[in-house]
Structure formats: C-alpha cells, structure tokens
Amino acid sequence: MTKADYVVTLLREFIITAYQNRFKVSENTMKVLALNSSPRSNGQSKTEQMMLQLVKGMTEAGASVEVINLREKRIRNCTGCFTCWTRTPGVCVLKDDMTQNFSQNG
C-alpha cells in the first residue's frame, strides 16, 4: 500500500465515522454536491481519484452524493455587468451550464 492509498483510506474511514456520529443515517440523509474542477480525465486526475474515494465513503455512510465534473460544462466568465445585483437579483444574465446547475441544486 502506497502512502497515497493509506491517506485515502484514512480519509474515507474518518468521513464515515464522522458522518455516522453526527447524523442518524436512517433519519437524516445528507445531500452532497461534489464539484470536480480538474481538467484531466480517464484516471489521469489525482484530484478526481481522491474525490471519488471521499464520495465512496460518504455514500457508504448513507449520504446522497451527486458528482459534477466541471470540465464537461460550458461555463462563461463573469463580465462584471452587475445585472445580477441590480435588474435580476441573484440571477445571472449569462446563460450557461452553471445557471442550470445552481437552479437545479439550489
């Protein structure tokens, strides 16, 4: 077992124990949204490998987990128009995948 595997195992066990101690799994189901911002895919991303182990631990503990890979989304940069503050409070005028994600997971 490599050091990285050992760290991942410890983190996963810690999350399971912490979740089970904090919540009664049968009564409360925690909803988790995991955002992966790594540009790499197909097993090349160490960030994704670590995140998937954490997701596995949270799922084993009874949490409902949704993973969104941001590299697969069309996300536009903010233009600084302040329309989201003035004309449409809290709503961005740029129509991209983040508008859909935030309204869905609100």
N, CA, C and O atoms as CSV, one atom per row, in Angstrom:
chain,resi,resn,atom,element,x,y,z
A,1,MET,N,N,0.847,-1.177,0.000
A,1,MET,CA,C,0.000,0.000,0.000
A,1,MET,C,C,0.891,1.238,0.000
A,1,MET,O,O,1.782,1.375,0.838
A,2,THR,N,N,0.637,2.141,-0.955
A,2,THR,CA,C,1.424,3.363,-1.026
A,2,THR,C,C,0.935,4.365,0.014
A,2,THR,O,O,-0.117,4.183,0.626
A,3,LYS,N,N,1.712,5.416,0.200
A,3,LYS,CA,C,1.315,6.450,1.150
A,3,LYS,C,C,0.005,7.110,0.728
A,3,LYS,O,O,-0.842,7.408,1.569
A,4,ALA,N,N,-0.159,7.338,-0.577
A,4,ALA,CA,C,-1.386,7.969,-1.064
A,4,ALA,C,C,-2.600,7.082,-0.791
A,4,ALA,O,O,-3.649,7.577,-0.378
A,5,ASP,N,N,-2.461,5.771,-1.019
A,5,ASP,CA,C,-3.557,4.839,-0.741
A,5,ASP,C,C,-3.900,4.845,0.745
A,5,ASP,O,O,-5.071,4.797,1.122
A,6,TYR,N,N,-2.877,4.904,1.576
A,6,TYR,CA,C,-3.079,4.908,3.020
A,6,TYR,C,C,-3.831,6.166,3.456
A,6,TYR,O,O,-4.745,6.098,4.277
A,7,VAL,N,N,-3.437,7.316,2.897
A,7,VAL,CA,C,-4.091,8.586,3.237
A,7,VAL,C,C,-5.551,8.556,2.789
A,7,VAL,O,O,-6.436,8.996,3.523
A,8,VAL,N,N,-5.802,8.043,1.592
A,8,VAL,CA,C,-7.176,7.961,1.089
A,8,VAL,C,C,-8.013,7.065,1.987
A,8,VAL,O,O,-9.156,7.398,2.299
A,9,THR,N,N,-7.463,5.936,2.404
A,9,THR,CA,C,-8.184,5.017,3.278
A,9,THR,C,C,-8.511,5.680,4.616
A,9,THR,O,O,-9.626,5.554,5.122
A,10,LEU,N,N,-7.540,6.381,5.181
A,10,LEU,CA,C,-7.778,7.082,6.443
A,10,LEU,C,C,-8.855,8.154,6.299
A,10,LEU,O,O,-9.730,8.282,7.155
A,11,LEU,N,N,-8.787,8.919,5.215
A,11,LEU,CA,C,-9.780,9.966,4.999
A,11,LEU,C,C,-11.176,9.371,4.851
A,11,LEU,O,O,-12.139,9.894,5.413
A,12,ARG,N,N,-11.287,8.296,4.107
A,12,ARG,CA,C,-12.584,7.671,3.899
A,12,ARG,C,C,-13.156,7.145,5.221
A,12,ARG,O,O,-14.339,7.333,5.506
A,13,GLU,N,N,-12.326,6.496,6.012
A,13,GLU,CA,C,-12.783,5.980,7.305
A,13,GLU,C,C,-13.173,7.123,8.246
A,13,GLU,O,O,-14.147,7.017,8.991
A,14,PHE,N,N,-12.419,8.198,8.205
A,14,PHE,CA,C,-12.728,9.359,9.036
A,14,PHE,C,C,-14.087,9.938,8.664
A,14,PHE,O,O,-14.892,10.254,9.541
A,15,ILE,N,N,-14.344,10.077,7.370
A,15,ILE,CA,C,-15.615,10.644,6.922
A,15,ILE,C,C,-16.777,9.751,7.322
A,15,ILE,O,O,-17.803,10.242,7.791
A,16,ILE,N,N,-16.628,8.443,7.142
A,16,ILE,CA,C,-17.697,7.520,7.513
A,16,ILE,C,C,-17.997,7.627,8.997
A,16,ILE,O,O,-19.159,7.729,9.391
A,17,THR,N,N,-16.954,7.605,9.828
A,17,THR,CA,C,-17.136,7.673,11.275
A,17,THR,C,C,-17.749,9.008,11.690
A,17,THR,O,O,-18.673,9.043,12.503
A,18,ALA,N,N,-17.238,10.103,11.133
A,18,ALA,CA,C,-17.753,11.426,11.487
A,18,ALA,C,C,-19.204,11.567,11.075
A,18,ALA,O,O,-20.013,12.121,11.820
A,19,TYR,N,N,-19.540,11.076,9.902
A,19,TYR,CA,C,-20.920,11.184,9.429
A,19,TYR,C,C,-21.859,10.353,10.293
A,19,TYR,O,O,-22.937,10.818,10.663
A,20,GLN,N,N,-21.461,9.138,10.613
A,20,GLN,CA,C,-22.317,8.274,11.417
A,20,GLN,C,C,-22.480,8.813,12.830
A,20,GLN,O,O,-23.547,8.659,13.425
A,21,ASN,N,N,-21.454,9.436,13.376
A,21,ASN,CA,C,-21.556,10.015,14.711
A,21,ASN,C,C,-22.396,11.293,14.717
A,21,ASN,O,O,-23.066,11.588,15.707
A,22,ARG,N,N,-22.364,12.034,13.648
A,22,ARG,CA,C,-23.069,13.324,13.587
A,22,ARG,C,C,-24.546,13.156,13.243
A,22,ARG,O,O,-25.389,13.886,13.764
A,23,PHE,N,N,-24.863,12.208,12.377
A,23,PHE,CA,C,-26.234,12.043,11.909
A,23,PHE,C,C,-26.697,10.612,12.126
A,23,PHE,O,O,-25.907,9.673,12.034
A,24,LYS,N,N,-27.950,10.459,12.408
A,24,LYS,CA,C,-28.546,9.135,12.414
A,24,LYS,C,C,-28.894,8.835,10.969
A,24,LYS,O,O,-29.801,9.439,10.397
A,25,VAL,N,N,-28.162,7.892,10.384
A,25,VAL,CA,C,-28.257,7.649,8.956
A,25,VAL,C,C,-29.678,7.310,8.527
A,25,VAL,O,O,-30.103,7.697,7.439
A,26,SER,N,N,-30.416,6.593,9.366
A,26,SER,CA,C,-31.770,6.195,8.985
A,26,SER,C,C,-32.749,7.373,9.005
A,26,SER,O,O,-33.745,7.346,8.282
A,27,GLU,N,N,-32.491,8.397,9.807
A,27,GLU,CA,C,-33.412,9.513,9.930
A,27,GLU,C,C,-33.046,10.682,9.016
A,27,GLU,O,O,-33.932,11.313,8.439
A,28,ASN,N,N,-31.794,10.968,8.883
A,28,ASN,CA,C,-31.338,12.106,8.087
A,28,ASN,C,C,-30.431,11.615,6.965
A,28,ASN,O,O,-29.488,10.859,7.196
A,29,THR,N,N,-30.725,12.048,5.776
A,29,THR,CA,C,-29.841,11.739,4.667
A,29,THR,C,C,-29.209,13.039,4.202
A,29,THR,O,O,-29.906,13.952,3.760
A,30,MET,N,N,-27.905,13.118,4.302
A,30,MET,CA,C,-27.199,14.310,3.878
A,30,MET,C,C,-27.079,14.302,2.364
A,30,MET,O,O,-26.750,13.277,1.766
A,31,LYS,N,N,-27.347,15.444,1.746
A,31,LYS,CA,C,-27.184,15.587,0.310
A,31,LYS,C,C,-25.871,16.310,0.068
A,31,LYS,O,O,-25.634,17.384,0.620
A,32,VAL,N,N,-25.011,15.714,-0.768
A,32,VAL,CA,C,-23.693,16.274,-1.036
A,32,VAL,C,C,-23.554,16.524,-2.529
A,32,VAL,O,O,-23.882,15.664,-3.346
A,33,LEU,N,N,-23.069,17.699,-2.875
A,33,LEU,CA,C,-22.748,18.028,-4.254
A,33,LEU,C,C,-21.234,18.138,-4.340
A,33,LEU,O,O,-20.646,19.053,-3.763
A,34,ALA,N,N,-20.594,17.212,-5.055
A,34,ALA,CA,C,-19.139,17.198,-5.199
A,34,ALA,C,C,-18.781,17.797,-6.556
A,34,ALA,O,O,-19.184,17.274,-7.596
A,35,LEU,N,N,-18.029,18.887,-6.544
A,35,LEU,CA,C,-17.605,19.550,-7.777
A,35,LEU,C,C,-16.156,19.192,-8.069
A,35,LEU,O,O,-15.264,19.483,-7.273
A,36,ASN,N,N,-15.930,18.568,-9.198
A,36,ASN,CA,C,-14.575,18.216,-9.626
A,36,ASN,C,C,-14.139,19.231,-10.668
A,36,ASN,O,O,-14.715,19.301,-11.753
A,37,SER,N,N,-13.120,20.017,-10.339
A,37,SER,CA,C,-12.670,21.064,-11.257
A,37,SER,C,C,-11.390,20.686,-11.999
A,37,SER,O,O,-10.812,21.527,-12.687
A,38,SER,N,N,-10.944,19.458,-11.876
A,38,SER,CA,C,-9.734,19.036,-12.574
A,38,SER,C,C,-9.984,18.951,-14.080
A,38,SER,O,O,-11.005,18.411,-14.506
A,39,PRO,N,N,-9.063,19.478,-14.886
A,39,PRO,CA,C,-9.238,19.389,-16.342
A,39,PRO,C,C,-8.894,18.002,-16.899
A,39,PRO,O,O,-9.194,17.707,-18.056
A,40,ARG,N,N,-8.271,17.161,-16.087
A,40,ARG,CA,C,-7.855,15.834,-16.555
A,40,ARG,C,C,-8.963,14.810,-16.364
A,40,ARG,O,O,-9.806,14.937,-15.477
A,41,SER,N,N,-8.943,13.783,-17.225
A,41,SER,CA,C,-9.955,12.732,-17.129
A,41,SER,C,C,-9.316,11.369,-17.380
A,41,SER,O,O,-8.097,11.265,-17.520
A,42,ASN,N,N,-10.131,10.342,-17.435
A,42,ASN,CA,C,-9.696,8.971,-17.730
A,42,ASN,C,C,-8.635,8.458,-16.767
A,42,ASN,O,O,-7.660,7.837,-17.190
A,43,GLY,N,N,-8.818,8.712,-15.484
A,43,GLY,CA,C,-7.902,8.205,-14.475
A,43,GLY,C,C,-6.600,8.965,-14.349
A,43,GLY,O,O,-5.720,8.550,-13.596
A,44,GLN,N,N,-6.452,10.072,-15.069
A,44,GLN,CA,C,-5.222,10.858,-15.018
A,44,GLN,C,C,-5.226,11.897,-13.898
A,44,GLN,O,O,-4.174,12.426,-13.539
A,45,SER,N,N,-6.387,12.187,-13.355
A,45,SER,CA,C,-6.521,13.240,-12.353
A,45,SER,C,C,-6.405,12.666,-10.941
A,45,SER,O,O,-7.226,11.850,-10.523
A,46,LYS,N,N,-5.388,13.097,-10.222
A,46,LYS,CA,C,-5.233,12.677,-8.824
A,46,LYS,C,C,-6.346,13.292,-7.967
A,46,LYS,O,O,-6.813,12.674,-7.011
A,47,THR,N,N,-6.764,14.507,-8.315
A,47,THR,CA,C,-7.854,15.156,-7.604
A,47,THR,C,C,-9.127,14.319,-7.718
A,47,THR,O,O,-9.834,14.108,-6.733
A,48,GLU,N,N,-9.406,13.851,-8.923
A,48,GLU,CA,C,-10.607,13.045,-9.134
A,48,GLU,C,C,-10.516,11.715,-8.392
A,48,GLU,O,O,-11.510,11.249,-7.835
A,49,GLN,N,N,-9.330,11.098,-8.380
A,49,GLN,CA,C,-9.167,9.835,-7.670
A,49,GLN,C,C,-9.431,10.005,-6.179
A,49,GLN,O,O,-10.100,9.172,-5.567
A,50,MET,N,N,-8.907,11.080,-5.593
A,50,MET,CA,C,-9.145,11.347,-4.172
A,50,MET,C,C,-10.630,11.648,-3.919
A,50,MET,O,O,-11.221,11.148,-2.962
A,51,MET,N,N,-11.216,12.469,-4.789
A,51,MET,CA,C,-12.611,12.829,-4.603
A,51,MET,C,C,-13.516,11.601,-4.694
A,51,MET,O,O,-14.462,11.473,-3.917
A,52,LEU,N,N,-13.237,10.705,-5.627
A,52,LEU,CA,C,-14.066,9.514,-5.777
A,52,LEU,C,C,-13.991,8.622,-4.536
A,52,LEU,O,O,-14.978,7.979,-4.179
A,53,GLN,N,N,-12.839,8.578,-3.883
A,53,GLN,CA,C,-12.730,7.812,-2.641
A,53,GLN,C,C,-13.556,8.472,-1.530
A,53,GLN,O,O,-14.202,7.788,-0.736
A,54,LEU,N,N,-13.527,9.800,-1.487
A,54,LEU,CA,C,-14.337,10.510,-0.498
A,54,LEU,C,C,-15.828,10.311,-0.775
A,54,LEU,O,O,-16.619,10.125,0.149
A,55,VAL,N,N,-16.201,10.352,-2.047
A,55,VAL,CA,C,-17.597,10.121,-2.428
A,55,VAL,C,C,-18.014,8.703,-2.035
A,55,VAL,O,O,-19.120,8.483,-1.541
A,56,LYS,N,N,-17.123,7.758,-2.260
A,56,LYS,CA,C,-17.424,6.369,-1.891
A,56,LYS,C,C,-17.678,6.259,-0.388
A,56,LYS,O,O,-18.620,5.590,0.039
A,57,GLY,N,N,-16.840,6.913,0.410
A,57,GLY,CA,C,-17.010,6.898,1.862
A,57,GLY,C,C,-18.302,7.552,2.301
A,57,GLY,O,O,-18.982,7.050,3.196
A,58,MET,N,N,-18.648,8.676,1.675
A,58,MET,CA,C,-19.890,9.355,2.038
A,58,MET,C,C,-21.106,8.519,1.644
A,58,MET,O,O,-22.098,8.474,2.372
A,59,THR,N,N,-21.024,7.864,0.498
A,59,THR,CA,C,-22.124,7.010,0.053
A,59,THR,C,C,-22.288,5.816,0.978
A,59,THR,O,O,-23.409,5.449,1.329
A,60,GLU,N,N,-21.177,5.210,1.374
A,60,GLU,CA,C,-21.234,4.075,2.304
A,60,GLU,C,C,-21.831,4.487,3.650
A,60,GLU,O,O,-22.455,3.680,4.338
A,61,ALA,N,N,-21.628,5.755,4.014
A,61,ALA,CA,C,-22.160,6.256,5.288
A,61,ALA,C,C,-23.635,6.640,5.177
A,61,ALA,O,O,-24.264,6.980,6.178
A,62,GLY,N,N,-24.186,6.586,3.964
A,62,GLY,CA,C,-25.604,6.856,3.796
A,62,GLY,C,C,-25.946,8.178,3.151
A,62,GLY,O,O,-27.124,8.519,3.046
A,63,ALA,N,N,-24.957,8.932,2.718
A,63,ALA,CA,C,-25.224,10.225,2.091
A,63,ALA,C,C,-25.641,10.034,0.636
A,63,ALA,O,O,-25.264,9.061,-0.016
A,64,SER,N,N,-26.421,10.981,0.151
A,64,SER,CA,C,-26.801,11.024,-1.254
A,64,SER,C,C,-25.828,11.976,-1.942
A,64,SER,O,O,-25.828,13.175,-1.659
A,65,VAL,N,N,-24.998,11.448,-2.845
A,65,VAL,CA,C,-23.918,12.241,-3.427
A,65,VAL,C,C,-24.113,12.376,-4.934
A,65,VAL,O,O,-24.353,11.393,-5.634
A,66,GLU,N,N,-24.004,13.618,-5.421
A,66,GLU,CA,C,-24.009,13.880,-6.860
A,66,GLU,C,C,-22.662,14.491,-7.225
A,66,GLU,O,O,-22.211,15.436,-6.577
A,67,VAL,N,N,-22.021,13.958,-8.256
A,67,VAL,CA,C,-20.726,14.455,-8.709
A,67,VAL,C,C,-20.926,15.216,-10.012
A,67,VAL,O,O,-21.553,14.710,-10.942
A,68,ILE,N,N,-20.390,16.435,-10.077
A,68,ILE,CA,C,-20.419,17.226,-11.304
A,68,ILE,C,C,-18.975,17.490,-11.715
A,68,ILE,O,O,-18.195,18.059,-10.951
A,69,ASN,N,N,-18.629,17.072,-12.923
A,69,ASN,CA,C,-17.306,17.333,-13.492
A,69,ASN,C,C,-17.384,18.640,-14.271
A,69,ASN,O,O,-18.020,18.706,-15.323
A,70,LEU,N,N,-16.736,19.674,-13.752
A,70,LEU,CA,C,-16.826,20.988,-14.365
A,70,LEU,C,C,-16.167,21.037,-15.742
A,70,LEU,O,O,-16.498,21.905,-16.550
A,71,ARG,N,N,-15.230,20.110,-16.024
A,71,ARG,CA,C,-14.580,20.105,-17.338
A,71,ARG,C,C,-15.570,19.773,-18.449
A,71,ARG,O,O,-15.317,20.068,-19.617
A,72,GLU,N,N,-16.691,19.165,-18.090
A,72,GLU,CA,C,-17.705,18.789,-19.077
A,72,GLU,C,C,-18.759,19.876,-19.249
A,72,GLU,O,O,-19.685,19.712,-20.044
A,73,LYS,N,N,-18.638,20.971,-18.526
A,73,LYS,CA,C,-19.650,22.034,-18.540
A,73,LYS,C,C,-19.156,23.246,-19.320
A,73,LYS,O,O,-17.957,23.512,-19.404
A,74,ARG,N,N,-20.100,23.959,-19.876
A,74,ARG,CA,C,-19.806,25.221,-20.561
A,74,ARG,C,C,-20.063,26.325,-19.536
A,74,ARG,O,O,-21.209,26.587,-19.173
A,75,ILE,N,N,-18.991,26.968,-19.072
A,75,ILE,CA,C,-19.096,27.992,-18.040
A,75,ILE,C,C,-18.437,29.268,-18.555
A,75,ILE,O,O,-17.248,29.280,-18.872
A,76,ARG,N,N,-19.214,30.330,-18.634
A,76,ARG,CA,C,-18.693,31.609,-19.131
A,76,ARG,C,C,-18.162,32.442,-17.977
A,76,ARG,O,O,-18.636,32.327,-16.847
A,77,ASN,N,N,-17.181,33.275,-18.264
A,77,ASN,CA,C,-16.621,34.178,-17.260
A,77,ASN,C,C,-17.575,35.330,-16.983
A,77,ASN,O,O,-18.303,35.783,-17.867
A,78,CYS,N,N,-17.557,35.791,-15.749
A,78,CYS,CA,C,-18.355,36.953,-15.354
A,78,CYS,C,C,-17.855,38.177,-16.124
A,78,CYS,O,O,-16.650,38.391,-16.255
A,79,THR,N,N,-18.796,38.972,-16.628
A,79,THR,CA,C,-18.423,40.180,-17.362
A,79,THR,C,C,-18.431,41.426,-16.486
A,79,THR,O,O,-18.034,42.503,-16.930
A,80,GLY,N,N,-18.883,41.283,-15.243
A,80,GLY,CA,C,-18.908,42.417,-14.323
A,80,GLY,C,C,-19.988,43.429,-14.643
A,80,GLY,O,O,-19.825,44.615,-14.356
A,81,CYS,N,N,-21.089,42.984,-15.231
A,81,CYS,CA,C,-22.159,43.910,-15.621
A,81,CYS,C,C,-23.061,44.297,-14.442
A,81,CYS,O,O,-23.810,45.271,-14.529
A,82,PHE,N,N,-22.992,43.539,-13.344
A,82,PHE,CA,C,-23.776,43.771,-12.125
A,82,PHE,C,C,-25.284,43.651,-12.325
A,82,PHE,O,O,-26.053,44.086,-11.468
A,83,THR,N,N,-25.717,43.070,-13.434
A,83,THR,CA,C,-27.147,42.871,-13.658
A,83,THR,C,C,-27.719,41.932,-12.600
A,83,THR,O,O,-28.869,42.079,-12.187
A,84,CYS,N,N,-26.913,40.970,-12.164
A,84,CYS,CA,C,-27.370,40.020,-11.139
A,84,CYS,C,C,-27.611,40.718,-9.797
A,84,CYS,O,O,-28.264,40.156,-8.918
A,85,TRP,N,N,-27.099,41.917,-9.639
A,85,TRP,CA,C,-27.318,42.681,-8.410
A,85,TRP,C,C,-28.448,43.689,-8.561
A,85,TRP,O,O,-29.183,43.961,-7.612
A,86,THR,N,N,-28.580,44.244,-9.774
A,86,THR,CA,C,-29.483,45.373,-9.946
A,86,THR,C,C,-30.807,45.014,-10.612
A,86,THR,O,O,-31.866,45.284,-10.045
A,87,ARG,N,N,-30.777,44.425,-11.775
A,87,ARG,CA,C,-32.017,44.174,-12.532
A,87,ARG,C,C,-32.652,42.819,-12.241
A,87,ARG,O,O,-33.876,42.705,-12.167
A,88,THR,N,N,-31.818,41.793,-12.075
A,88,THR,CA,C,-32.338,40.435,-11.819
A,88,THR,C,C,-31.634,39.873,-10.593
A,88,THR,O,O,-30.777,39.002,-10.738
A,89,PRO,N,N,-31.962,40.338,-9.391
A,89,PRO,CA,C,-31.228,39.953,-8.185
A,89,PRO,C,C,-31.035,38.437,-8.042
A,89,PRO,O,O,-31.994,37.668,-7.993
A,90,GLY,N,N,-29.758,38.040,-7.977
A,90,GLY,CA,C,-29.412,36.635,-7.780
A,90,GLY,C,C,-29.443,35.786,-9.031
A,90,GLY,O,O,-29.156,34.591,-8.966
A,91,VAL,N,N,-29.788,36.373,-10.177
A,91,VAL,CA,C,-29.885,35.611,-11.417
A,91,VAL,C,C,-28.912,36.196,-12.443
A,91,VAL,O,O,-28.984,37.377,-12.782
A,92,CYS,N,N,-28.011,35.358,-12.926
A,92,CYS,CA,C,-27.029,35.785,-13.918
A,92,CYS,C,C,-27.668,35.852,-15.298
A,92,CYS,O,O,-28.473,34.995,-15.661
A,93,VAL,N,N,-27.303,36.876,-16.064
A,93,VAL,CA,C,-27.856,37.006,-17.414
A,93,VAL,C,C,-27.129,36.135,-18.421
A,93,VAL,O,O,-27.635,35.900,-19.518
A,94,LEU,N,N,-25.951,35.656,-18.061
A,94,LEU,CA,C,-25.220,34.753,-18.954
A,94,LEU,C,C,-25.833,33.371,-18.859
A,94,LEU,O,O,-25.882,32.787,-17.776
A,95,LYS,N,N,-26.289,32.854,-19.949
A,95,LYS,CA,C,-26.933,31.538,-19.954
A,95,LYS,C,C,-25.886,30.476,-20.293
A,95,LYS,O,O,-25.461,30.339,-21.440
A,96,ASP,N,N,-25.490,29.738,-19.274
A,96,ASP,CA,C,-24.533,28.651,-19.466
A,96,ASP,C,C,-24.931,27.493,-18.563
A,96,ASP,O,O,-26.017,27.505,-17.983
A,97,ASP,N,N,-24.077,26.510,-18.441
A,97,ASP,CA,C,-24.413,25.326,-17.651
A,97,ASP,C,C,-24.487,25.615,-16.154
A,97,ASP,O,O,-25.168,24.883,-15.436
A,98,MET,N,N,-23.822,26.643,-15.660
A,98,MET,CA,C,-23.875,26.945,-14.229
A,98,MET,C,C,-25.246,27.469,-13.828
A,98,MET,O,O,-25.702,27.213,-12.714
A,99,THR,N,N,-25.905,28.194,-14.713
A,99,THR,CA,C,-27.256,28.666,-14.424
A,99,THR,C,C,-28.164,27.473,-14.162
A,99,THR,O,O,-28.952,27.480,-13.216
A,100,GLN,N,N,-28.053,26.456,-14.997
A,100,GLN,CA,C,-28.855,25.246,-14.837
A,100,GLN,C,C,-28.475,24.510,-13.557
A,100,GLN,O,O,-29.362,24.069,-12.827
A,101,ASN,N,N,-27.179,24.363,-13.262
A,101,ASN,CA,C,-26.737,23.632,-12.075
A,101,ASN,C,C,-27.185,24.291,-10.790
A,101,ASN,O,O,-27.637,23.604,-9.874
A,102,PHE,N,N,-27.070,25.614,-10.696
A,102,PHE,CA,C,-27.443,26.281,-9.469
A,102,PHE,C,C,-28.953,26.287,-9.267
A,102,PHE,O,O,-29.420,26.174,-8.134
A,103,SER,N,N,-29.717,26.416,-10.332
A,103,SER,CA,C,-31.163,26.397,-10.155
A,103,SER,C,C,-31.648,25.000,-9.808
A,103,SER,O,O,-32.634,24.851,-9.085
A,104,GLN,N,N,-30.970,23.969,-10.314
A,104,GLN,CA,C,-31.352,22.579,-10.036
A,104,GLN,C,C,-31.012,22.186,-8.613
A,104,GLN,O,O,-31.807,21.514,-7.956
A,105,ASN,N,N,-29.842,22.592,-8.117
A,105,ASN,CA,C,-29.356,22.136,-6.813
A,105,ASN,C,C,-29.611,23.135,-5.708
A,105,ASN,O,O,-29.397,22.826,-4.536
A,106,GLY,N,N,-30.068,24.333,-6.059
A,106,GLY,CA,C,-30.370,25.407,-5.150
A,106,GLY,C,C,-30.295,25.062,-3.760
A,106,GLY,O,O,-30.535,25.909,-2.900
